[in-house]
């Protein structure tokens, strides 16, 4: 049956048939504790009752509308999402790559209208991941994703995160339209940017009228313990950061494909009729689920629990003799180990049998394991999952 799929994924030998909370169950009845959340998508776990209810109720009304018309559900969701992100307007789409494409289009049009031709470059960071379309591959600062797919969209340059001198040099006000940055890089192993680097980036962008754009696709929506990861950073004067554009996807609808480009004061009116579009963007079922995400996640107590749970996990990993480094913010955790990370991931899955459960994790490079568990994870489930990780680390790999 699986021969019909293109060979694009390193698939593991498990077929799932249902989920419940932080657990998944395969075709043979074996259970697995999910510390990956479908790569930061299932942030409220599996079969979360309010999500199921919202999706079913919306499906009973209508599945889809043309964007020539307004939807009551989508209109309410857009208003609440803009408020949650303290932005001005939103364009709703289907994925992170699509959201980042939209952000780059806004940056280039903003600069073209204000400064004319030649000021179109987008600066991103080495180690970044912004999508797999030709343009978002151009934005992605990892060569391993570029192999075989050139030529790429021109006008993108990548610099090392943390290097303020390189940032200063790259942000040429005569050539650059925008800086696209992940406050916490996910695909390169959970790498938070330093406070000094982000503050400098905000200052340079403000001085030179370069758009400051945050890709919050993996690190946003509460994953780091604040609704947006950028909220944990300040500008050079110690004030809250003001992004010109924020992109979201992954957990935005907790499992339904969705994405968003949020625009601030300078950029909210750059797009005009006909500039951009998406047939399935602003899907009503995704919006209904998105409302549940906002109502559930964006509260001080819920966000505090994300930080606490993340701290509990990292406290187990820190100072372990086989863990070389732990990098984390909230429930976004990467740790480097001695040996092959993929081999450990496979062993964690293979331990599932009638008596024991398997553990689902992610990797980010040869020696890095990545944990992105659902926010509804319980303390007991944390204890169970970490016991498995400690067991695996104790083995010789």
Buried (B, 14 or more C-beta within 10 A) or exposed (E): EEEEEEEEEEEEEBEBEEBEBBBBBBEEEBBBBBBBBBBBBBBBBBBBEBBEEBBEEBEEEEEEBEBEEEBEBBEBBBEBBBEBBBBBBBBBBBBBBBBBBBBBBBBBBBBBEEBEEEBBBBBBBBBBBBBBBEBBBBBBBBEEBEEEEEEBBEBBBBBBBBBBEBBBEBBBEEBBBBBBBBBBBBBBBBBBBEEEBBBBBBBBBBEEBBBBBBBBBBBBBBBBBBBBBBBBBBBBEEEEBBBBBBBBBBBBBBBBBBBBBBBBEBBBEBBEEEEBEBEBBBBBBBBBBBBBBBEBBBEEEBBEBBBEBBEBBBEBBEEBEBBEEBBBBBBBBBBBBEBEBBBBBEBBBEBBEEEEBBBBBBBBBEBBBBBBBBBBBEEEBBEBBBEBBEEBBEEEE
